[in-house]
Amino acid sequence: MPVTPIGPFACLGNELRSLRGHIAATSSLPLRQPLANIRGAAARRRRHHHERRQLFQQHWQQHQASAVCRASSGNSQASSSAGGGAEEVDVVVIGSGIGGLSCAGLLAKYGLKVVVCESHDVPGGAAHTWTVRAPGGEGLYHFESGPSLYSDMAGRGRGANPLAHVLQALDEPLDLLPYRTWNVVLPEGSFLTEVGASQFCDVLEQVRGPEAVQEWRRLQEFIRPLAVAATMLPPVAFRQDAGAAFTAIARYLPHLLSNGGAALKLSGPFSKVLDEAGVRDPFIKNWLDLLCFLLSGLPADGTIAAAVAFMFDQWYRPDCYLEFPRGGSQAMVDALVRGVEKHGGRLLLRSHVEQILVEGGKATGVRLRGGRTIHAKRAVVSNASSPDTLRLLAPEAVPASWRQGVQDTPLNPSFMHLHLGFDATGKLRRGLELHHIVVNSWDAPGGVTAEQNVVLVSIASVIDPSLAPAGKHTLHAYLPATEPYELWEGLDRRSRQYQQLKEERSRVLWDGALGFSLQNWPALVSLVGTPLTHERFLRRSRGTYGPGIRAGEGLFPWPASPVPGLYCCGDFAFPGIGLPAVAASGAITANSLVSVGQHTALLQELGI
């Protein structure tokens, strides 16, 4: 659906469209990875999977019933929504995802009275974690529901990860563990790859020859000025009012003037950049389709060019590296919660919002399950998806054009997840990597977006042993945004049909987990998640990964909704999908609710 910026931003054109890509480029959603080691293990791999998967599933069926799940709530405070009564704050934030917590943290720092209402018993949204104790009680396995690959989490300056800017503003640094390599299994073979300027060229030399290497280097040179242009305007400098002329445009005008020409190429799909750069090698084009898909959920012809340009700058320069926060994604969530609370904000867990209150045409607060109401003097901010936000509003409060626009927004498919806890003693190959990616076929209909084609695997305890008991590992395998909700729609989660479909649709995940490192070991803990799991625990309409807005065909909406006093942040708002993107959307929303002077002071504090 074509979505246009609101108000004064409508005149900013390509500079604003390129900003969305700058955010998504550092995105940590599914793994977005490169390559290395050579020669096809694919055929040998498949011959051994069936028997080993049967062994896994026997242990799964034996132990699944006895696994006890416990939420990892960090230092978050719990509150019941039961009981009547009312209270008044400046801003109510619905949902404690990364976007909602980023917004609430900055609003609290700005001096506003903020309450975050979270339906779940643990904060974090799609970044939340939980623990499972295996039979025998030997320790806890920590599992993550969402992001698994991160970069530039401690970055500074205009081009830094927006989540890094939020955490710096809240003075909540992360303990980051650096690494450079990961494993890739492609139709051409199995490779160990790393970020950096030259190693991928070594891979290309072996896989495709010297002509492909030259083509790749020409592409890097072509993209270099685009990467510079993609960092012209830091997302935290934006706000949705005329004040953006001071905080974003005037403040960074010299950069706009010096790089504006390159910025014109950033708002379209990356496939156009490839065409202009003369990229013809099929392996390079397949590889970039994969990277684009892992950045945005769409291949190169649907991914905004700025996202990939910024990723090139981050991953293919000398001395670059990736980062994993000690404690996993929960560490990021806990840091944001601490930032909210130390500035006077509150997080209410198990506090399900049943309705956004609208009085006199303006959003004025929320009503929680149990009857409690919280009035908001300044704004209500929804960190829920657009379809889920509409369900919280009375039908008469929603303009027909907004409802139709939300209905017309294409949705990316959902996920399948496999979470395993296993005994690692003496049963793993040496040098086990944190991240693995498997592409079964480049030629499947739909390419990398085909169902059950791309499998991502993270073994977080490889880099952070605290996430599993001693001598054990925790593994997360998933299908990123390729699982159709329609296959699951209407199924009873307690039915045998649902259990059979779970087993059938998770086989490719077992294959992925078994294919490169894991031998005949028992699965001490195993859990399978489906689109219905996503829909239920993340409260995501149809379990979707997010909006499938294609570059050149539409834009993400800005935070202010057509209902006065109601703002939206998260992956359904500008700048879009990905952990840094949703942090940016939370920051933009918070900035829009305070004065230009307060906003400018924050930028000066950040040194940008």
N, C-alpha and C positions, 0 to 999 in steps of 0.2 A: 504494500500500500504506500502511495506517496505520502510522506510525512514532512511537513515544512517547519522550520524554526518559528518561534513565536516572537512577536513584538520586535524590539530593536535588532534582534539577532538576524532577522530575515535579510538584512542588507549586508551581512558579513560574508556571505557567499562561500567561496572555495576555502578561505582560511578556516572557517568553522567546520566545514566538511572534512578538511584534513585533520582537524583536531581529534575527531572521533577515531581515526586510524592510529594516531599517536598513542592514545590510551590503550586501544585494543592490542597494540603491538607488544606490550610487555605482559600480555594476558597470560594468566596461569591456569586457564581452564584445563582442558585435557592436556596431555603432554604435547608440546610442539617441539619436534626434535629433528636433528640431522642424522649422521651415518658412519661406517669403516670396516674391517677385517674381510675377507672375501670368500665367496664361493658357496653355492646353494646347498643349504642343509634342508631345504623345503621338503623334498621327496622323502628323505630319510626320517625327517621329523614326523611326518604323518603316519608312517608305518607303526610307530611305537605308541601313539597317543591313545588308541582305543583301550588297550589293556590297562594302561596306567590311569586313565580317567575312571575306569570301573573301580579300581582300587580306591581312588580318592572318594568316589561317591559312596562306597560301602562305609568308609569312616564317617563321611558326612551324615549319612542316614543314622548311623549308630550314635553320633554325638550331638547332633543338632538339637535334639529335644532337650538335652540337659545343659546346653549353653545358657548362661545367665548374663543378660545385657545390663550394664549400668552406665548411666550418662556421665560424661566427664564435663562437669559444669564450671570448672575453674574456680574463680573467686566471685562468680556472679551471684547476685542476691535473688532469692526466690520470693514470690508473692502470690497469694491466691486472689483470684478475681471474684470470689464469692462475696456476697453481701451487697447491700445497697450503698447509698451515700454517693458523694461527688467530691472531686477536688479540681483545682484549677492550676494550670501550668501555662507556660508560653507556647510550647510546641509538644505535641504528641507524635511519636514516631511508631508506626505500625511495622513490626518485624525487626529482628536483630541480625539480619544478614550483614555482610561487609559494607554494603552501601548504607544501610540504616544506621549501623554503629558509627561509620565515618561521619555521617551527617550529624548524629546526636553528639558525638565527641566534639566536633568543631563548634556546634551551637552552644554546648556547655562552656567551652573555652571562651566563646564570645560573650558569655555572661547570661545566657538565657536559661530559664528553668525548663528542663527537658525530662520527659519520661518516655522510655522505650517499652512497648508492650509486645511480648513474645509469647506466642501460643504454646510453643514447645517447652520442655523442661530443661533445655540447654540452649545457649545462644549460638549464633553463627550462621544460621540459614544453611545454604549449600556448602558452607565451609565448616559445619559443625562436626564434631567427632564423638565417638562413644567407645566404651570398653566392654570386652567380653572376657569372662573368666572360664577357662576350659575345665572339664571334669578333673577333679583332683586338686583344684585350687592352687596350681603352681605359679600363678601370676596373671597379670592382665595383658590382653592384646588390645592395642589402640587402633581403631579403624577410622578412616576419613571418608566423608560422603562425597567430597568434590575435588577441589583443586589439588594438584600434586607436583607441578613444576613451576618454579618461581625464579625470577631474575630481577636484579637491580632493586632489591628490597631495602638497601641502605643507601641508595643513590641520592645525590644532591645536585642542585642546579636545575635549570629550566627543563632539561630532558629526563628528569628522574621519574621513576615509577610514582604515580599519584598516591598510592598507598604509603609509600615511603614519606611523601610530604605530609600526609595526615598524621602518621606516627611521629614524625619530627615535631609537628605542631603540638601534639599531645605529650611530647617528651617521653615516649614509650618505645625505646629501641628494642629490636629483636636480637637474639643470639643466633647468628646465621652460620651455617656450615657450608663452606664452598666446595664445589666439585665441577668437573668439566665433561665427563664422559657418560654415555649411555649406549645401550644395545639396540640394534635395529635388525629386523628380519624381513627382507623384501623378496619379491619373486626372483630378483637377481642373485640373492645370497644373503648371508648373515654378516653384519658389520658391527664393529665397535667404533663409535664416532665421538667427536668432541667439539665443543665450541672453539672458535679461533679462526684465524685468517687463512691458514694454509692446509689444514688436515683434510678438509673436504675435497680439495683439489687432488690430494693423493688418492682418495677413493675414486674420484672421477677418472683419474689416469688409469686405474686398474679396471674399472667397470666399462668405460666408454672410450678411453684413449685421449690423446693430446688435444684433438679438436674440441672435445667437450670441455676440457680444462680451459682452453682459450675463450670459449663461449661463456663460461661461468665468470671468468675474470672480467670480460667485457660487461657483463651484467652488473657485477659489483661496482665497476666504475660508473656505469649509467645511473645506478641507484644512489651513489654517494651524495649528490646534491639534494636528492629527494629526502634522504634521511635527515640531512641538516634542516630542511624545510619543515619536516614533521615535528621537530622539537622547538619551533619558533615560539609557540604560545603554550606555557604550562597550563594544564587543565584547571589547577586550583586558582588561576587568575580569573576564571570566568564566573559570571553571575547573569541572571536572566532579567536584567533591566538596563536602562540607559547608562548605569554606572560602569558597565563593561567597557564603554568607550575610554574610561580612565584606567581601570584595573587591568585590562587586557590589551586593547588596541594602542592607546597612546603610550603605555608603559613599555611596550615591545615594538614600537613603530620602526626603529632602525632595523630590527631583524626582519620585519615584514617587508620593508623596502628592499633589503639586500637579497632576500630569498623568495620573494613573492612569485617570481616566474616559475620556479620549480614547484611551488605549492599548487599551481594550477593542474599539475598532473596527479595530485594525490587524492582527489575526490572521486575518481572513477575506479573501475575494477582493476585489479593488478594484472589481469590478462592483457590489458591494453599496454601496460608498461613492458611486458614480455614481448609483445609484438613490435613495439618501437625499438626495443633493444636487440631485436633480431634473434631471439631465442628460438631454436628449432629442434634441439636434441630432445628426443622423447623421454629419456630418463630424467633430465633436468626438469622438463615440464611436469612429469609425474611427481617428482620430488617436491616441486613448488606447489602443486595442487594439494599434496599432503600437508605441507606446512600451513597453507592457507586454511585448509579444513580444520586443522588443530588450533588455529588462531580464532576462527570465527564460526565454525560449523558449516562453512560454505567453501567450494573450490575457488580457484583463482579468478574465475569469471564472476564471482559474487562477493569477493573479499576486497575491501577498500585498499587502494594501493599504499596509503600512508601506513597501514598496519604492518605490511611486509617490509616497507622501506625502513621503518624503525627497528623491526626485528633483525634485519640485515646488519644494521649498525650495532646492535647489541650482541649478536652471536658470531659475526664473522669479522671481528676486528682483533688485533693482537691483544693478548693478556686479558681476555674476557673470561668470565666464569658464571656458573649458575649457583643458586643458593637454596638451602633448605633450612627453614626455621627449626631450631631445636624445640621439640615438642610438637612438631607438625603444624597443621592449620589451626589447631586449638590455641597455639601460642599467639598467633595473630589475633584471633578472636579475644583471648584474654587480655592482650595488650590494649585493644580498643575499648573493652569493657572497663579496664582500669582508668583509661583516659576519660571516659564518660563520667565515672563515679568520682574521681578525684577533683573534677571541676564542678561537682554538685549535681550531676544528672543521676537518674535512677533507671535501672533495668528491672522490669517486672516479668518474671518467668511464669509459665502456666497461666497466662493472662490473655485469653483468646478474645480478639476484637470481633464482635458480632455485627456492629454497624458503625459507619461513619456518620456522625450527626451533622445535619445541614439545617440551618435556621436562617430565614431571610435570604436564601440563595447562597449562603456562605458556609463552608465547613467550619464547625465550631467545637468539635471534640469527637469522642468515641464512647460507645457503650460496650462493656465487656460482658462475656458470658457470666451470668449470675446477677446482672443488673447494675453493677458499678459503672459510674460514668466519670470520665475525665474531660474537663473542658479545656480548650486550647485558645488562649487569647490571640495568638498570632497565626498559627498554622497547624494543620495536620499533614504529616508526611507519610506516605505509604511506600514501604519497601517491598510490598507484594507485587506480583505481576499485574499487568494491566487488566487481564480478564478477572483475576481474583479481587482486584481493587473495585471493579465495577459491581461485583457481588456484594460488597459491603455498603453500597449506596442504595437508597430508595430509588425505584425506577424513575419517579418523577424528578429526581435531582440530577439525572444524567442527561445532558444534551444529546439529542438523537444523532447528531453528526459524530460525537465522540464515541458513542456506543457502536455506530456503524464502522468507524475507523478501527476500533479495537477488534471487532469481529473480522474485518478484512485483513488484519495483520497476519502474515504467514507465520506459522510456528515451526521451529525445528523439531525433529523427532526427539525421542526420549533416550534412556540409557538401560543397559543391563549391567549389573554389578556382581562380582564374586569377591567376597572377603574371606581370606584364609588365615588361620594361625597354625603354624606347623613347626615340627622339631627340625632344627637346622644342624644338629650335631653330626658332622662327618658325612652329610648327605648332599652337599651342594658343590657345584664346580667352583674352582678358585676364581677370585675376581668377580663375584656376582655383582651386577650393577644395580643401582637404585631404580633406574627406569629402563623399560623395554617397550618397543613398539613392533607390532606384527602387521604387515599388509599382505593379505592372502592373494590378491590379484589386482593388477592395474587395469585389466580388461573387463572386469565385471560391469554390467550395466549401471551407470551412475558413478563408476570409478571409485574413488576413495569414500564417497558418500553412500555406497551400496550397503545394504543390510549385512551385518555380520562379517564385514570385510576387514575392518581395521580394529585391532585389539590393543589396548594400552594396559601396561602392567607396571605398578609401582610397589617396591618392597622397601618401605620407608625405614624399617629397622636396620637395613644395611648401613645407613649413614647415621642413624640415631637409635642405638640399641635400647634406649629407655622405652621405646614404643612396643616392646615385646618382652616376655620373661627371658631370663638368661638361657642362652642356647637355643632360642626359638626365634622365629621371624613372623612378621605380619605382612600380608600380601593383599593388594587391591587390583583386580583385573576388571576392565570395563569396556563396553562398547560406547564410544563417544557420539552421542546425538545421531544414532542410526537405527534405533529400535522403534518401530511403529507402535504408537499407542493403540491403534485400531485393533491390533491382535489381542489386546488385553481388555479392551473396553467392555464393561458390564460383567466381567468375571467376578465370582465370589472368591475372595482370597483364602477361604477355608475349604474350597472345593477341590476334589481330586483333579478336575480339569485344569485348575490353576497350577497345582503342583506338577502335573505332567508337562505343562507348557514351560514352567520354570526350568525343569530338567532339560527339556529339548532346546530351549533358547540359550541356556548357559553352557552348552557343550563346547562352543567355540571359545569360551573363556577358560574352561578347563584345559583345552588344547593349548591356548596361549600360555597359560601358567606352566604347563608341563613341557613346553617345547624347547626351552633353552637352558633351564637350570635345575629343575626339580626332578628328583629321581623317585624311587618307590618308597616314599615316606608317608606316614599317616597324617591325615588332616585332623588336627586336634580340635579345631574350630572351623566351621564353614557356614557362610550365610550368602544367600542369593537375593539380590534386589532387582526389582522389575519397574516398569513405568508406573505401576500402581503404588509401589513403595515410594517412588519419587513424589507422586501426587499426594500421598498421605502424609509423609513425614516432612516434606519440604513445602507442602501446601502450594504446589505448582500446578496450574491448570494443565490437564492432560499430561502431567509429568514432563513437560517440555524442557529442553535445554535452554530455550530462549527464542526470541523473535528471529525469523529468517529473513531479515530485510537485506536485500541484495544491493551492493554498491551500484550507484548510477540509477537505481530504480526507486529509491526511497531514502528517507533520513529518519533517525531516531528522534522522537519528540523531546522537547526540553522539559524541565521539571514541573513548571506550573501547569496544572490541568485546567480544563475549561470550567471547573467548579472553583470559584474564588475561595482562597484559603486552603485549597488542597494541592499538595505537591507530590510528585512521584520521584523516587530514586531507585536505582538498581538496573538490571540488564534490559528492562523495557524502556529505559529513558536514555537520553544522550549521555555519554557517547556509545553505550551499547554493552556487548557481552565481554566477559572476562573480569577477573578479580581487580586489576588496576582500573578497569573501566568503571566498575560499579563504585569503587572508592572515589573516583573522580565525580561520578554523578552525585554522590552524597555530599562531597565538598561544594559542588556548584549549587546544590540546593541550599546548603547552610549559608553560603555567601549571599545568596539572593534574599535572605531573610534578615540581613544586618546592613548597617550603613557602609557606604563606600570607604569611609575613614577607618572603620574597624577592619574591613577586608584588606585595605592597603597596608595597615599595620601588620597583619598576618604575613603578607607577602614579604614585607621588609624583614620580619623576624626569620622567615625561611631563607632569606638571602637570594630571592629570585625577583 
